[in-house]
Amino acid sequence: MSSRAATGVALDDPQTGTVSSAGPVLRAANLRKVFHSGTQEIVPLDGVDVSLERGEMIAIVGPSGAGKSTLLHLLGALDTPTNGEVYFGAKSLLSLAEAELAEYRNRSVGFVWQRHHLLPDFTAAENVAMPLLVSGCSQGQALRAAGDWLGEVGLAGRAGQRAGELSGGEQQRVAIARALVNGPALLLADEPTGDLDERSAQGVFELIERLHRSHKLTSVLATHNLGLAQRTDRVLTLEHGKLAPCAELLAGAAGHAAQPAGMGVRAPGERG
């Protein structure tokens, strides 16, 4: 199975999903987003800067309504900023025509949402094949690739099952396969474990970690789960329109560093 993210082609090309190996894969500069509700102005993003290197996985945490989903929408070209720019490699998304933006969304970015958004009466394989069919692949080719990806997410035996008949964890695995079937360079995941029980959430997160490494993805996860977030390369907090290193994790790290020798975090079941 090929992955465009791993091709190493030195181009910034949203139409093929490739990006130059030099410099950040994705960069947001001074992003500001303003919504209007009557006479009220709502500003979830107010001068956000973030840069992701190739192969990096970052987590964005923050309270509900802080703007995490809004930020992912701007990074994925599902919405446009009021001010500021998003760059894929060296190219500003604002410089792309609508057809090029559609190609960027389809080929360069894989989206995973809290709700899986699968078509319940279609099989798992048919759901995964959808992005390939949109890209112009033949039905046979698309279904073969979908079957391969279902194997990657541990659902090889469920390819012919209707999506509505799968468990919540299985549905989210199908959604992950659908997000990656086109070989994107970027994975944007908005609360991918938010609707799952703890065991299923752990399994889905571990799957995302494994696919991130094996397919050389660059990934952004928005989550409320600080335990999962701290397993990523960086954790940033979005609050009051600003993005900054997670103060809670920094404080925890400082606290552990200040403890006397032998007073570190205890393993489960260890007695004091």
HELIX and SHEET records of a PDB file:
HELIX    1   1 ARG A    4  ALA A    6  5                                   3    
HELIX    2   2 LYS A   68  LEU A   75  1                                   8    
HELIX    3   3 LEU A   93  SER A   95  5                                   3    
HELIX    4   4 GLU A   98  GLU A  103  1                                   6    
HELIX    5   5 TYR A  104  SER A  108  3                                   5    
HELIX    6   6 ALA A  124  SER A  135  1                                  12    
HELIX    7   7 GLN A  139  GLU A  152  1                                  14    
HELIX    8   8 ALA A  156  ARG A  158  5                                   3    
HELIX    9   9 ALA A  163  GLU A  165  5                                   3    
HELIX   10  10 GLY A  168  LEU A  180  1                                  13    
HELIX   11  11 GLU A  198  SER A  214  1                                  17    
HELIX   12  12 LEU A  226  ALA A  229  1                                   4    
HELIX   13  13 ALA A  247  ALA A  258  1                                  12    
SHEET    1   A 4 GLN A  40  LEU A  52  0                                        
SHEET    2   A 4 LEU A  26  SER A  37 -1                                        
SHEET    3   A 4 ASN A  83  PHE A  88 -1                                        
SHEET    4   A 4 LYS A  91  SER A  92 -1                                        
SHEET    1   B 6 VAL A 109  VAL A 112  0                                        
SHEET    2   B 6 LEU A 186  ASP A 190  1                                        
SHEET    3   B 6 THR A 218  ALA A 222  1                                        
SHEET    4   B 6 MET A  57  VAL A  61  1                                        
SHEET    5   B 6 ARG A 234  GLU A 239  1                                        
SHEET    6   B 6 LYS A 242  PRO A 245 -1                                        
END                                                                             
